[in-house]
């Protein structure tokens, strides 16, 4: 039982990161219909920037976090303005290929700067493990889960209770009508990319103290978050959270009876099964090009 509960804790923690990445995918897609396959790179950059600012530059934790978030947001906005905006009106395939290319570029740059070895950052509030009924829980596990819940609630409030949230909805539903109503759709999309990268960078800072970040981590995290978003119901924030948690739990529980290293194979097998038997995901949500 203790081993089972330990796997559950690990699965929920991993699932929380998948959920954060899935929320990043959904935030951009619901505003611009861009499927940003470079979303995992924001997680990777968050971990590596935090490592450099904390361990190499020796900055206080609060300053390193702020500078990391700002740097990742600047990169994401630059990515949109320089690469994605000029091809926004081309096919979805071109957009996906462009973001995949950007993801590979970011991996290469990180490899050149930080090398191929994993990097870790200190935990937010210490690394002393708690033992509860034979289950070991690190404070950082609770930070990861708590941040995911907080960000989900913040996105819900933003989309349903604020003016900018309604502008994002209008931009996604009918960009031409939104522009005629005086909404700057370009600024709204830029904001969506900034929010998405902010979510990814927070996830990267939170998880890098538990799992060292490598230059290949961005692709792995991004694919798992993408699969989680599809599993829960593409285009739904609640689905991204539910699917990410479900994927994390399934991977963790199955690795208790399977050899280590099968996590990604499990994720891709789930993706194939979901697309074949229930493409609308767990929550049964579907999204067409004209829907929010």
Secondary structure as UniProt FT lines:
FT   HELIX           2..32
FT   TURN            37..38
FT   HELIX           39..51
FT   HELIX           52..56
FT   HELIX           61..79
FT   HELIX           80..84
FT   HELIX           85..87
FT   TURN            88..89
FT   HELIX           92..114
FT   TURN            124..125
FT   STRAND          129..132
FT   TURN            133..134
FT   STRAND          135..138
FT   HELIX           139..161
FT   HELIX           163..173
FT   HELIX           175..180
FT   TURN            181..182
FT   HELIX           185..207
FT   TURN            208..210
FT   TURN            215..216
FT   HELIX           217..232
FT   TURN            234..235
FT   HELIX           237..255
FT   TURN            256..257
FT   TURN            260..261
FT   HELIX           263..277
FT   TURN            279..284
FT   TURN            289..290
//
